[in-house]
Amino acid sequence: MSTFHWLDVERIGEELAERHPELDPLSVAFPRLRELVVNLPGFAEERGHPCNERILEAIQQAWIDEAAG
C-alpha cells in the first residue's frame, strides 16, 4: 500500500467513498472530515503541506464526485 498526503485529493476522495458509503459528504463538517482523512490507512501527513480549508473543500468535492460516480 502506498502512502498519500493532503494534496492527493482524488485518492482521498476515493478512499472516503469506499470506506464511508453511509456518509453524505455534504453533511460532514470540516473538523470531522479532517479526522476521517487522518485515520485513513496509508495516509501520512507530509511536512510542508498542512491541511487548510481549501484542501478540505477539494477533498469534499472529490468525495462527492466519487460517490456520485
C-alpha positions in Angstrom: 0.0 0.0 0.0 1.4 3.4 -1.0 1.1 6.4 1.2 -0.8 9.5 0.2 -0.9 13.1 1.6 -3.2 16.1 1.8 -2.6 17.1 -1.8 -3.7 13.7 -3.1 -7.3 14.9 -3.1 -8.7 12.4 -5.7 -7.2 9.5 -3.9 -8.6 10.7 -0.6 -12.0 11.1 -2.2 -11.8 7.6 -3.5 -10.8 6.2 -0.1 -13.6 8.1 1.7 -16.2 7.0 -0.7 -15.1 3.4 -0.4 -14.8 3.3 3.4 -17.8 5.5 4.3 -20.6 4.9 1.8 -23.1 5.6 4.6 -22.0 9.2 5.0 -23.2 12.1 2.9 -20.1 14.1 2.1 -22.1 17.4 2.2 -23.2 16.7 5.8 -19.6 16.1 7.1 -18.2 19.2 8.9 -14.6 20.0 8.1 -13.3 19.0 11.6 -14.8 15.6 11.1 -13.6 15.4 7.5 -10.1 16.1 8.7 -10.4 13.3 11.3 -11.7 10.9 8.7 -8.8 11.6 6.4 -6.1 11.4 9.1 -7.5 8.0 10.0 -7.4 6.5 6.5 -5.0 3.6 6.2 -2.0 4.8 4.2 -2.5 8.5 4.9 0.6 10.3 6.1 0.9 14.0 6.7 3.7 15.4 4.7 5.9 18.0 6.2 5.4 21.4 4.5 1.8 20.5 3.3 -0.5 21.4 6.1 -4.3 20.9 5.8 -6.4 24.1 5.3 -10.0 24.9 4.3 -9.2 25.0 0.6 -7.7 21.4 0.7 -10.7 20.2 2.7 -13.1 21.7 0.2 -11.2 20.0 -2.7 -11.3 16.7 -0.7 -15.1 17.1 -0.1 -15.7 17.7 -3.8 -13.6 14.7 -4.8 -15.6 12.6 -2.4 -18.9 13.9 -3.8 -17.7 13.2 -7.3 -16.6 9.7 -6.4 -19.8 8.9 -4.5 -21.9 10.1 -7.5 -19.7 8.1 -9.8 
